[in-house]
Amino acid sequence: MADRTFPILYPARPPADAPRSIPWSLVAPHRAQAQINHGQTLERLAERGGLAPCELLAVLEDRPHRRMHLEDAIRQVRAMIEAFELGAASVRGIADRIEATDA
C-alpha cells in the first residue's frame, strides 16, 4: 500500500509540474507546528483540502507562516519531497541548504 499523503491546496489550477500532495510521513513530524500556525490538526487540514505551498513550507520548516511567491514555495516543497524520497538528511538540514542558496 502506498504511503498516505497530505494534499497541497492551490488558489487556482496548479502549474503542471507542481506537486499535488506530499507523503504523510514527511509532514507528520511537524504536526505541532501545523497546530500552532493553523489551530487545526493535520487530519482536519487534510480533510479541508490541505495547505497552500507557502503554508506547508512553514509547517515543514517549523516556523510561522510568511507570504512568499507561489513559484518559490513550490520549488522548495518539491525539493523537500525529492530529498525525502531519496532518503536524504533531515528536512531541517535540507531547508537550511535551500535557504542558503536563495540568499
OpenMM code with the backbone's topology and positions (N, CA, C; nanometers):
from openmm import Vec3, app, unit

residues = "MET ALA ASP ARG THR PHE PRO ILE LEU TYR PRO ALA ARG PRO PRO ALA ASP ALA PRO ARG SER ILE PRO TRP SER LEU VAL ALA PRO HIS ARG ALA GLN ALA GLN ILE ASN HIS GLY GLN THR LEU GLU ARG LEU ALA GLU ARG GLY GLY LEU ALA PRO CYS GLU LEU LEU ALA VAL LEU GLU ASP ARG PRO HIS ARG ARG MET HIS LEU GLU ASP ALA ILE ARG GLN VAL ARG ALA MET ILE GLU ALA PHE GLU LEU GLY ALA ALA SER VAL ARG GLY ILE ALA ASP ARG ILE GLU ALA THR ASP ALA".split()
positions = [
    Vec3(0.0837, -0.1182, 0.0000),
    Vec3(0.0000, 0.0000, 0.0000),
    Vec3(0.0885, 0.1251, 0.0000),
    Vec3(0.0493, 0.2242, -0.0793),
    Vec3(0.1259, 0.3480, -0.0881),
    Vec3(0.1133, 0.4268, 0.0423),
    Vec3(0.2137, 0.5073, 0.0679),
    Vec3(0.2131, 0.5939, 0.1857),
    Vec3(0.0950, 0.6898, 0.1769),
    Vec3(0.0317, 0.7153, 0.2896),
    Vec3(-0.0752, 0.8145, 0.2972),
    Vec3(-0.0171, 0.9493, 0.2559),
    Vec3(-0.0994, 1.0344, 0.1959),
    Vec3(-0.0498, 1.1644, 0.1518),
    Vec3(-0.1283, 1.2787, 0.2139),
    Vec3(-0.0646, 1.3946, 0.2162),
    Vec3(-0.1244, 1.5187, 0.2647),
    Vec3(-0.1414, 1.6088, 0.1427),
    Vec3(-0.2631, 1.6605, 0.1189),
    Vec3(-0.2874, 1.7394, -0.0026),
    Vec3(-0.2278, 1.8795, 0.0024),
    Vec3(-0.1914, 1.9276, -0.1158),
    Vec3(-0.1437, 2.0650, -0.1311),
    Vec3(-0.2536, 2.1419, -0.2024),
    Vec3(-0.2901, 2.2546, -0.1441),
    Vec3(-0.4021, 2.3363, -0.1904),
    Vec3(-0.3499, 2.4523, -0.2743),
    Vec3(-0.4115, 2.4719, -0.3907),
    Vec3(-0.3724, 2.5823, -0.4791),
    Vec3(-0.4899, 2.6774, -0.4980),
    Vec3(-0.4622, 2.8084, -0.5098),
    Vec3(-0.5701, 2.9067, -0.5253),
    Vec3(-0.6402, 2.8956, -0.6608),
    Vec3(-0.5717, 2.8467, -0.7589),
    Vec3(-0.6258, 2.8271, -0.8937),
    Vec3(-0.5664, 2.6968, -0.9449),
    Vec3(-0.5754, 2.6724, -1.0716),
    Vec3(-0.5176, 2.5494, -1.1259),
    Vec3(-0.3666, 2.5520, -1.1034),
    Vec3(-0.3133, 2.4456, -1.0431),
    Vec3(-0.1690, 2.4454, -1.0145),
    Vec3(-0.0872, 2.4316, -1.1420),
    Vec3(0.0356, 2.4820, -1.1404),
    Vec3(0.1245, 2.4598, -1.2546),
    Vec3(0.1375, 2.3097, -1.2808),
    Vec3(0.1602, 2.2740, -1.4052),
    Vec3(0.1631, 2.1328, -1.4458),
    Vec3(0.2620, 2.0501, -1.3644),
    Vec3(0.3757, 2.1078, -1.3279),
    Vec3(0.4792, 2.0309, -1.2577),
    Vec3(0.4717, 2.0453, -1.1058),
    Vec3(0.3682, 2.1118, -1.0563),
    Vec3(0.3560, 2.1336, -0.9119),
    Vec3(0.3071, 2.0076, -0.8415),
    Vec3(0.3664, 1.9750, -0.7260),
    Vec3(0.3187, 1.8574, -0.6526),
    Vec3(0.1770, 1.8799, -0.6009),
    Vec3(0.0960, 1.7752, -0.6044),
    Vec3(-0.0428, 1.7838, -0.5567),
    Vec3(-0.0566, 1.7358, -0.4123),
    Vec3(0.0456, 1.6643, -0.3645),
    Vec3(0.0443, 1.6129, -0.2280),
    Vec3(0.1875, 1.5804, -0.1869),
    Vec3(0.2044, 1.5571, -0.0551),
    Vec3(0.3345, 1.5141, -0.0031),
    Vec3(0.3119, 1.3902, 0.0819),
    Vec3(0.4148, 1.3081, 0.1004),
    Vec3(0.3984, 1.1918, 0.1878),
    Vec3(0.3588, 1.2357, 0.3289),
    Vec3(0.2620, 1.1677, 0.3850),
    Vec3(0.2166, 1.1996, 0.5213),
    Vec3(0.3336, 1.1889, 0.6190),
    Vec3(0.4185, 1.0921, 0.5971),
    Vec3(0.5312, 1.0711, 0.6883),
    Vec3(0.6321, 1.1856, 0.6833),
    Vec3(0.6260, 1.2702, 0.5808),
    Vec3(0.7113, 1.3885, 0.5758),
    Vec3(0.6538, 1.5011, 0.6616),
    Vec3(0.5225, 1.5183, 0.6601),
    Vec3(0.4598, 1.6276, 0.7348),
    Vec3(0.4269, 1.5896, 0.8796),
    Vec3(0.4047, 1.4628, 0.9057),
    Vec3(0.3614, 1.4181, 1.0396),
    Vec3(0.4524, 1.4648, 1.1537),
    Vec3(0.5844, 1.4629, 1.1385),
    Vec3(0.6692, 1.5094, 1.2497),
    Vec3(0.6516, 1.6580, 1.2835),
    Vec3(0.5804, 1.7308, 1.1976),
    Vec3(0.5632, 1.8751, 1.2161),
    Vec3(0.4207, 1.9109, 1.2565),
    Vec3(0.3480, 1.8116, 1.3107),
    Vec3(0.2071, 1.8349, 1.3459),
    Vec3(0.1894, 1.9452, 1.4492),
    Vec3(0.2848, 1.9597, 1.5396),
    Vec3(0.2735, 2.0664, 1.6403),
    Vec3(0.2779, 2.2036, 1.5737),
    Vec3(0.3640, 2.2205, 1.4734),
    Vec3(0.3718, 2.3492, 1.4040),
    Vec3(0.2445, 2.3758, 1.3244),
    Vec3(0.1858, 2.2730, 1.2666),
    Vec3(0.0580, 2.2900, 1.1960),
    Vec3(-0.0491, 2.3385, 1.2931),
    Vec3(-0.0509, 2.2821, 1.4120),
    Vec3(-0.1479, 2.3232, 1.5142),
    Vec3(-0.1233, 2.4689, 1.5559),
    Vec3(0.0023, 2.5059, 1.5738),
    Vec3(0.0368, 2.6436, 1.6108),
    Vec3(-0.0040, 2.7406, 1.4998),
    Vec3(0.0328, 2.7091, 1.3765),
    Vec3(0.0082, 2.8004, 1.2651),
    Vec3(-0.1392, 2.8110, 1.2262),
    Vec3(-0.2132, 2.6989, 1.2380),
    Vec3(-0.3483, 2.6947, 1.1816),
    Vec3(-0.4579, 2.6585, 1.2813),
    Vec3(-0.4191, 2.6235, 1.4030),
    Vec3(-0.5192, 2.5908, 1.5046),
    Vec3(-0.6005, 2.4665, 1.4722),
    Vec3(-0.5440, 2.3786, 1.3904),
    Vec3(-0.6128, 2.2562, 1.3498),
    Vec3(-0.5117, 2.1425, 1.3397),
    Vec3(-0.5614, 2.0211, 1.3508),
    Vec3(-0.4752, 1.9041, 1.3351),
    Vec3(-0.4425, 1.8836, 1.1876),
    Vec3(-0.3388, 1.8074, 1.1617),
    Vec3(-0.3062, 1.7723, 1.0228),
    Vec3(-0.4233, 1.6992, 0.9576),
    Vec3(-0.4881, 1.6133, 1.0349),
    Vec3(-0.6010, 1.5375, 0.9805),
    Vec3(-0.7125, 1.6317, 0.9350),
    Vec3(-0.7446, 1.7311, 1.0189),
    Vec3(-0.8503, 1.8258, 0.9840),
    Vec3(-0.8090, 1.9124, 0.8651),
    Vec3(-0.6841, 1.9567, 0.8633),
    Vec3(-0.6357, 2.0345, 0.7500),
    Vec3(-0.6454, 1.9539, 0.6205),
    Vec3(-0.6100, 1.8259, 0.6268),
    Vec3(-0.6197, 1.7391, 0.5085),
    Vec3(-0.7651, 1.7255, 0.4639),
    Vec3(-0.8560, 1.7085, 0.5596),
    Vec3(-0.9991, 1.6983, 0.5264),
    Vec3(-1.0483, 1.8238, 0.4560),
    Vec3(-0.9902, 1.9375, 0.4920),
    Vec3(-1.0327, 2.0659, 0.4356),
    Vec3(-0.9585, 2.1003, 0.3060),
    Vec3(-0.8774, 2.0112, 0.2556),
    Vec3(-0.8108, 2.0332, 0.1273),
    Vec3(-0.6620, 2.0541, 0.1346),
    Vec3(-0.6061, 2.0565, 0.2559),
    Vec3(-0.4620, 2.0690, 0.2715),
    Vec3(-0.4175, 2.2108, 0.3002),
    Vec3(-0.2946, 2.2397, 0.2659),
    Vec3(-0.2342, 2.3707, 0.2868),
    Vec3(-0.1767, 2.4205, 0.1548),
    Vec3(-0.1736, 2.5521, 0.1389),
    Vec3(-0.1070, 2.6128, 0.0239),
    Vec3(0.0430, 2.5861, 0.0362),
    Vec3(0.1160, 2.5874, -0.0756),
    Vec3(0.2596, 2.5591, -0.0688),
    Vec3(0.3364, 2.6428, 0.0322),
    Vec3(0.3082, 2.7740, 0.0411),
    Vec3(0.3837, 2.8567, 0.1373),
    Vec3(0.3456, 2.8230, 0.2808),
    Vec3(0.2201, 2.7862, 0.3056),
    Vec3(0.1782, 2.7447, 0.4398),
    Vec3(0.2426, 2.6113, 0.4766),
    Vec3(0.2437, 2.5195, 0.3805),
    Vec3(0.3034, 2.3885, 0.4032),
    Vec3(0.4526, 2.4007, 0.4298),
    Vec3(0.5199, 2.4844, 0.3542),
    Vec3(0.6631, 2.5044, 0.3739),
    Vec3(0.6920, 2.5546, 0.5150),
    Vec3(0.6113, 2.6475, 0.5647),
    Vec3(0.6290, 2.6987, 0.7013),
    Vec3(0.6152, 2.5859, 0.8034),
    Vec3(0.5178, 2.4992, 0.7846),
    Vec3(0.4993, 2.3857, 0.8758),
    Vec3(0.6203, 2.2936, 0.8689),
    Vec3(0.6651, 2.2613, 0.7483),
    Vec3(0.7803, 2.1709, 0.7324),
    Vec3(0.9081, 2.2294, 0.7905),
    Vec3(0.9180, 2.3620, 0.7916),
    Vec3(1.0367, 2.4289, 0.8468),
    Vec3(1.0177, 2.4686, 0.9931),
    Vec3(0.9044, 2.4284, 1.0527),
    Vec3(0.8755, 2.4581, 1.1944),
    Vec3(0.8904, 2.6067, 1.2259),
    Vec3(0.8214, 2.6875, 1.1465),
    Vec3(0.8261, 2.8324, 1.1662),
    Vec3(0.6886, 2.8914, 1.1371),
    Vec3(0.6664, 3.0157, 1.1774),
    Vec3(0.5399, 3.0823, 1.1427),
    Vec3(0.5286, 3.1012, 0.9908),
    Vec3(0.4058, 3.1088, 0.9451),
    Vec3(0.3801, 3.1308, 0.8027),
    Vec3(0.4187, 3.2722, 0.7633),
    Vec3(0.4767, 3.2865, 0.6465),
    Vec3(0.5003, 3.4179, 0.5875),
    Vec3(0.4703, 3.4062, 0.4377),
    Vec3(0.4181, 3.5141, 0.3841),
    Vec3(0.3847, 3.5133, 0.2417),
    Vec3(0.5111, 3.5020, 0.1584),
    Vec3(0.4992, 3.4336, 0.0461),
    Vec3(0.6107, 3.4232, -0.0475),
    Vec3(0.5527, 3.3949, -0.1850),
    Vec3(0.6343, 3.4095, -0.2862),
    Vec3(0.5894, 3.3806, -0.4225),
    Vec3(0.5545, 3.2324, -0.4337),
    Vec3(0.4436, 3.2055, -0.4990),
    Vec3(0.3981, 3.0682, -0.5160),
    Vec3(0.5051, 2.9806, -0.5806),
    Vec3(0.5708, 3.0315, -0.6837),
    Vec3(0.6727, 2.9526, -0.7546),
    Vec3(0.7886, 2.9145, -0.6628),
    Vec3(0.8291, 3.0069, -0.5754),
    Vec3(0.9380, 2.9780, -0.4816),
    Vec3(0.8958, 2.8701, -0.3818),
    Vec3(0.7746, 2.8823, -0.3314),
    Vec3(0.7252, 2.7832, -0.2353),
    Vec3(0.7145, 2.6462, -0.3013),
    Vec3(0.6624, 2.6410, -0.4231),
    Vec3(0.6512, 2.5131, -0.4945),
    Vec3(0.7891, 2.4514, -0.5133),
    Vec3(0.8858, 2.5318, -0.5553),
    Vec3(1.0219, 2.4807, -0.5781),
    Vec3(1.0810, 2.4227, -0.4499),
    Vec3(1.0618, 2.4927, -0.3389),
    Vec3(1.1189, 2.4456, -0.2123),
    Vec3(1.0466, 2.3218, -0.1605),
    Vec3(0.9147, 2.3186, -0.1738),
    Vec3(0.8408, 2.1984, -0.1318),
    Vec3(0.8816, 2.0802, -0.2194),
    Vec3(0.8930, 2.1020, -0.3501),
    Vec3(0.9345, 1.9937, -0.4404),
    Vec3(1.0724, 1.9404, -0.4018),
    Vec3(1.1648, 2.0305, -0.3690),
    Vec3(1.2999, 1.9879, -0.3289),
    Vec3(1.2944, 1.9044, -0.2010),
    Vec3(1.2087, 1.9427, -0.1072),
    Vec3(1.1959, 1.8665, 0.0175),
    Vec3(1.1388, 1.7273, -0.0095),
    Vec3(1.0399, 1.7192, -0.0969),
    Vec3(0.9804, 1.5905, -0.1313),
    Vec3(1.0846, 1.5006, -0.1969),
    Vec3(1.1580, 1.5550, -0.2930),
    Vec3(1.2603, 1.4762, -0.3626),
    Vec3(1.3669, 1.4264, -0.2661),
    Vec3(1.4138, 1.5129, -0.1784),
    Vec3(1.5154, 1.4732, -0.0813),
    Vec3(1.4605, 1.3677, 0.0138),
    Vec3(1.3376, 1.3863, 0.0578),
    Vec3(1.2744, 1.2903, 0.1474),
    Vec3(1.2638, 1.1539, 0.0800),
    Vec3(1.2205, 1.1550, -0.0443),
    Vec3(1.2050, 1.0293, -0.1173),
    Vec3(1.3381, 0.9618, -0.1451),
    Vec3(1.4433, 1.0387, -0.1540),
    Vec3(1.5772, 0.9828, -0.1740),
    Vec3(1.6424, 0.9428, -0.0420),
    Vec3(1.5746, 0.9714, 0.0678),
    Vec3(1.6289, 0.9367, 0.1992),
    Vec3(1.7430, 1.0278, 0.2401),
    Vec3(1.7395, 1.1526, 0.1958),
    Vec3(1.8451, 1.2483, 0.2281),
    Vec3(1.8381, 1.2869, 0.3755),
    Vec3(1.9230, 1.3787, 0.4138),
    Vec3(1.9324, 1.4260, 0.5524),
    Vec3(1.7996, 1.4828, 0.5996),
    Vec3(1.7933, 1.5217, 0.7235),
    Vec3(1.6699, 1.5717, 0.7829),
    Vec3(1.6127, 1.6884, 0.7038),
    Vec3(1.4817, 1.7039, 0.7109),
    Vec3(1.4145, 1.8129, 0.6414),
    Vec3(1.4710, 1.9468, 0.6862),
    Vec3(1.4999, 1.9603, 0.8133),
    Vec3(1.5543, 2.0866, 0.8632),
    Vec3(1.6872, 2.1174, 0.7951),
    Vec3(1.7738, 2.0210, 0.7809),
    Vec3(1.9015, 2.0428, 0.7142),
    Vec3(1.8836, 2.0782, 0.5678),
    Vec3(1.7872, 2.0154, 0.5034),
    Vec3(1.7576, 2.0449, 0.3638),
    Vec3(1.7062, 2.1879, 0.3514),
    Vec3(1.6161, 2.2250, 0.4403),
    Vec3(1.5603, 2.3612, 0.4366),
    Vec3(1.6703, 2.4641, 0.4535),
    Vec3(1.7656, 2.4379, 0.5436),
    Vec3(1.8752, 2.5305, 0.5661),
    Vec3(1.9582, 2.5467, 0.4382),
    Vec3(1.9810, 2.4351, 0.3678),
    Vec3(2.0593, 2.4419, 0.2443),
    Vec3(1.9831, 2.5172, 0.1366),
    Vec3(1.8531, 2.4970, 0.1272),
    Vec3(1.7722, 2.5684, 0.0278),
    Vec3(1.7762, 2.7176, 0.0557),
    Vec3(1.7567, 2.7553, 0.1816),
    Vec3(1.7602, 2.8964, 0.2185),
    Vec3(1.8958, 2.9575, 0.1878),
    Vec3(2.0022, 2.8834, 0.2115),
    Vec3(2.1369, 2.9350, 0.1865),
    Vec3(2.1577, 2.9627, 0.0370),
    Vec3(2.1008, 2.8782, -0.0489),
    Vec3(2.1162, 2.9010, -0.1936),
    Vec3(2.0285, 3.0138, -0.2423),
    Vec3(1.9189, 3.0430, -0.1704),
    Vec3(1.8288, 3.1527, -0.2084),
    Vec3(1.8845, 3.2883, -0.1660),
    Vec3(1.9741, 3.2879, -0.0677),
    Vec3(2.0247, 3.4149, -0.0114),
    Vec3(2.1160, 3.4867, -0.1081),
] * unit.nanometer
topology = app.Topology()
chain = topology.addChain("A")
for resn in residues:
    res = topology.addResidue(resn, chain)
    for name in ("N", "CA", "C"):
        topology.addAtom(name, app.Element.getBySymbol(name[0]), res)
